[in-house]
Amino acid sequence: MAAEHRGAQCRGAAVCAAAAAGGPERGGGLIWLLSLSLLAYAWIILRRLVAWQEMPTSDAPASFIPALRLSVIIPVRNEAANILMLLQDLDRQHYPKELIEVLVVDDHSEDNTVELIHEYVRGSKLNIRMLQLRDYPAMQLKKAAVQKGVELAQGELLVFTDGDCRVGQEWLRQYAYLYRLQQPYFISGPVCFHNTHSLFEKMQLVEFSSLIGIGGASIGMGRPNMCNGANLAYRKDIFDSVAGFAGNEGIASGDDEFLLHKVHEQYPGKVAFLKNSKAIVYTSARKTLISFVSQRVRWASKWKSYQSQRVQLVALAVFLVNFLLFLALALLVFGSLPLWIFVAAYVAKFAVDFLFLRQILGFLGKQEYLWYMLPLQLVYVPYVVITGVWGLLGRYRWKGRIIRNA
């Protein structure tokens, strides 16, 4: 199961290493720590399983007629291979075109993304505006693109996705219905991978689904912790009222979660999750190990800037389980831990993950991927450790750039 956040990973590693050090008796200390962490982990995940099951599905009835003006904001960089398919999806929305404006904000693309968009605009009935950060000195990276889009948007509700995504025809209509129903200030939506062919891509789908499920369930509990910028919405005036990205401008990532935390802190109870399969946004898994690690390091790089101790403590508990299982395997190999204890701990964690992911993958229409949990469990711990430590360095490559967090 993917951790709720990458935060506290290195602290968790230090605690576990210290507990495991020191002679033959270290196996007993590890067993004690592992038992406690498994209990905490089971409590965290099963509470969210119940929250997910209790969260009502929001589904706009056929009689619902949208009247809300929406601004769809799409930050892009080097998306020539994908952006036209997304624009076509937006052209097919079951939503009045006169109530939609699309703002595509280009972040210094080095391919022909801009040319393709300009060409598409000439033949589309949508109100599509093309913005380029090169026209605004010193503005670059995704947060700048989002901020500029927010500044120039005219809709009441701003809906966000990425240039490499696909959306269904009901996407905007479902947002408008939930907004009318609950009047939330911030809405997080579900994201899923598609076109997953290799074992590597299918394992990513399972791991990513756990993140989406944990994020949605935590919102259902009234304790928002994460969301995904490929599918979210918020009111324009709320962005201004929480001072946008002020306070985390130096962190390249986090245009989604930092804002989520701010809105929840200032307006408790005003964050909602759009639990509807018609509102799923689809994107692609990473094709190579290098690009996968770079993406996850980018996500992990923001953890140390989170302000909520509650979020960090939950992240620590989740990480400890995985790290302690890794240490348990080492002790098993060296004969310091009975096989049955290791197997029992592994099966207990797998059972908790299985129960949770069966619900989430069922919602996403990917329940047949459930058994890819087995190979994922084998590689998850080293992946978490590597990306967590690397993320602390705040330096990674993304879309042709070397990113250094301030």
N, C-alpha and C positions, 0 to 999 in steps of 0.2 A: 504494500500500500504506500503510495507516495505521501510524504510528510505534508502536513498542512502548510508548512513554510519550510524554507531551507535554513531558517534562522536557528541559532544555537547549536549548529552541527559540530563546530570545532570544540565548543565547551563540552558537548556530550562525549566527544571522542576522548577528551582529557579525563573526564570523570571515569569513563569505562576503563581506560588504560591504567589509571591509578588503582582502580579496584581490582584489576586482574593481575597486577604486579605483585611479586613477592613470594614465590615458593609454592610447594605442593598444595597449601591450603587455599590458594587463590581460586580453585574450582568452586569451593563452598561459597566464597564471597560472590562469585559471578552468578551462581545459582540463585542466591538471595536477591541480587540486583535484577536478574533477569525475570524472576517471578514477580517482583513488585512492578517492574516496567511493563510486563505483559498484562497485569491487572489494570494498570493505568491506561495502556493502549486499548484494551478491550472496552473499557468504560468510555473512552473518547470516541471510538469508532461506532460502537453500538448505540450510543446516544444520538449520534448523527444518522445512523440507520433509522431509528425511530422518528427523528425529526424529518427525514426525507419522506418516509411513508405517510406522515401526518400532514405534510405540506400539500395543500390543494393544488390541483392542476388548473391553470388559467386558460380557458379556451373561448375565444370570441364566437358568439352565436352567429348564425347566418343573418340574423336581423340587425346585427351591429353595423352602423354606418359611421365610419370615421369622420371626425371633424377637426382633428388635431393637426396643426402644421408641424411637420417634421423636417429636421435637417440631418441628412446622412453625411457623416464626415469620414473620409477615407484617407489616412496618411499613407503615402506610397514612396517607395524607393526601389528602383530597378524591378518593376513588376510588369514588364512588357509581355511576359508569357501568360499573365493571369488577369490583368485588369479588365480586359474587354469582356470576359465571361461574367465577371461580377457586375459590370455595368448593364449587361444584358439581363441578368437576374433582377436588377433594380427596375428595369423597363417593364418587367413582367409582373410586378407586384400587384396584388389585389388591394390597391389603395389609390385614391384619387390623385392623379399626377399633379394637379394644381396645388396639392397640399404637400408636395415633396420638393425639396431642393437637395441637390447632391453637391458637396464640396470635396473635390479631390485635391489634396495638398501634397505637392511633390517635394520631397526632401533630397534635392540635388541628384536626381537620377542620372546614371551614366549610360543608360541604354535609350531606347526610343519610346519609353513610357509616355512622355509628354506628347509626342507627335501622334501616337495612337489615340490618346484621349481626345485631343483636338479634332482628329478626324471623326471619332465616334460622335462627338457633340453635334457636329453638323447634320447628322442624320437621325438624331434622337429627339423624341418629344418631351423628354425629361428636362427639367431645369438643372443643368449641370454646369458648375462653375469650376474652372481650373485655376488653382493658386500655386505659385512656385516660391519656395523659400529663398531662392536666389534673388528675388525682388526685395527681400527684407534683410539688410545687412546683419551679419552675425547670428542669424537664426539657422540652426540645423539640428538634426536628430528628431526622433518621433515626438517628444514632448513639445518641441517648438511647433511642429506641424499640427499637433492637436490644439495647442493654444491659439494658433493663428486661425484655425478652422472655427473654434469657439467664438473668437472675437468677431468674425465676419458672418457667422450663422444668423439666420433670421427666424428660425423655428423656435417653438416653445420647448420642445423636447429634442435633444440632440442624440442621435443614434450613431454608434461607432462600429466599424469593422475594419479589416485589413485588406490590402489590395490582392492578396493571394487566397481570398475566401470565396465561398459560394453560399448563397442564401436561397431559401424557398420562397414561393409566391406569397405565403401568408406571414412572412417575417415581420414586416412593419405593422400589419393589421393587428397582430397579437401584442405587439408593444403598445399600440394605441389603446387597445382594450384593457390591458392590465393597468395602464396609466389612469384611464378613466375610472376603473374599478377601485383602485387603492390610493391613488394620488401619491405615489412614492416620489422621492427626490432623486433616487439612484436605483437603476435596475440592472441586474446582472443576468446574462442569458447563457444558455448552454452552448458548448463548442465540442465538436467531435472530428476525428480524422476520417477521411475517405480515401478511396483508391489505395488501400493498404494491401500489398501483394506479398512482400517478403516477411519472413519471421521477425526481422528487426522492426519493421513498420507495425506489425500486429502487436508486438510487445509494447511499442510506444503508445498505441491506441489504448491498451489496458491501463498503463501507468497514467496517461493523460486523463483518462476517464475518472480515475480516482481523485485527481485534483479537482475536476469539475464537480464531482459529487460532493466532496468535502466542502468545497466553497459554497455550493448551493444549500446543502444541509445546514451549514453554520449560519447562513443568512436566515434560514427557516427557524433556527434556534434563537435568533435575535443577537447573534454574536458574529457578525461578518468578519471574515479574515482574508479571503482572496476571491479574485474574479479574473476574467480574461478580457483583454482589450479588443479581442476579435468580435466580441458580442456584448455590448453594454450600452446603456443610455442614461442620461441625466439631464436635468433642467439647466438651461443656460444661466439663469440667475443664481442657481446653487453653486455652480463653478466659481462664480465671482464672489459669492458670500463666504466661501471657505478659502479664498485667496488662491484658487487654482493649485499650481504646483509649487507655490512658495514654500520654502523650507526643504525641498528635495530637488531643487533645480540641477544640482551637480550629479544626480544619479540618472544615468541615461535611461535605465529601465524604470518600471513602476508608474507609468502614466495611468494605469488602471487601479492598482491596489492602494497606492498612497492616497488617491482621491477617495476611494471607498472608505478607508479608515477615517479620513477627515470628515466626510459626510456623516458617518455613523457617530463619531464623537460629538459633532455639533448638533446633529438632528437624530437622536436615537429613535429607532422604530420606523425610519423613513427609507430604509433600504429593502428592496424586494428582489426575489429571484423569479425569473420567468420560466416556470416549469411547464413547458409545452414543447412536444417534439416537433411541431411545425415551426418553432422559432430557433431550431438548432442551426448554428452556422458551421459550415464544413471547411476544413483546411487540410493540408497534406502533412503527413509525418516527415521527419527528416530522412533524407535518402542515404546519407553517409554518417558514419560515427563522428567524424570531425564536426560536421554541421550540427549534429545532435548535441554534442558536448558544448559547443559554443552557445547554442540556444539556452541550455540549462544553466550554464555559467552566467549568462546574462540575467536569467531569472534569479539565480542565487545571489547575485552581486548586490541586491537591494536589501537583503535581510537585516543587515546591521543598522539600517536606518529606520526600521520599524520602532514605533514608540510604545506599543502595547506590551506590557509584561505578560499579560494573560496569553496573548498569541505566541510569544516566545516560549513560555512554559509548556504549552501544548506541543509546540514544535519539538522542544527538547525531549518530551516524553515519547513522541513518535519516533524520533531519530534514535533514541537510546535502545529501543527494542531491536532495530535493525543492526545497530553497531554491536550490541551485546550478543546477538546471534552469530555475528561474524567472529567475535572473540571466542564464543562457545565452540565454533567449528575448529578454531586453532587449538583449543584445549583438548578437544576430542581427538584430533590428529596426534597430539603428543601424550595421550593417555591420561590426562588429568580430569576428564569429564566422562561419565558413563554415557553410552550411546543412547539409552532410553530417555535420559533427560533432554538431550539435544533433540531427539525426534519428537518428544512430547511438546517441547517449546515451539518447534517449527510448525507442528500440526496445529497447535493452539492459535498461533498467529495466522496461519493460512486459513483456518476456519473462520476467524473474524473477518479477514479480508474477503473471503469468498462470499459470505453473507451480504456484505456491503456492496461489493462489486456486482453481484447478481442483480441487485436492484438497479444500480446505475446503468449497467450495460443493457439491461432490459429496457429502460427508458430511452436510451440512445439507439435502440434497435440493433444492438451488437452483442446480444447474449451469447452467440456462438463463439465469441472470442474469449469467453470466461476462462477456458483452460490454458490460455497463454499466460495465465498467472504463474504457472509452474516454472517455465524457463525464466520468467521475469524475476521471481524470487531469488534465483541463483545469482543474478548479476546486480540486483538492486543496491546492495550495501556498498560495494566498491564504487558504483556510480554516484551514490549520494555523497560519499566521503570525498571523492575527487572533485565533483562540482562544487561542494560546499567550501572546501579549502581554496579552490581556484577562485570562487566567487568572492572570497574575502580579499583577494588581491585587487579586485576591482578593475581588472584589465582583461579584455577579450576581443576577438574579431567578430564583427557582425556586418553582413552586407557590404563587404569590401572595405570596412573601416576598422581601425584599431580604436577601441573604446576604453577610456580610462575614467572611472568615476572619481568625482572630486572628494 
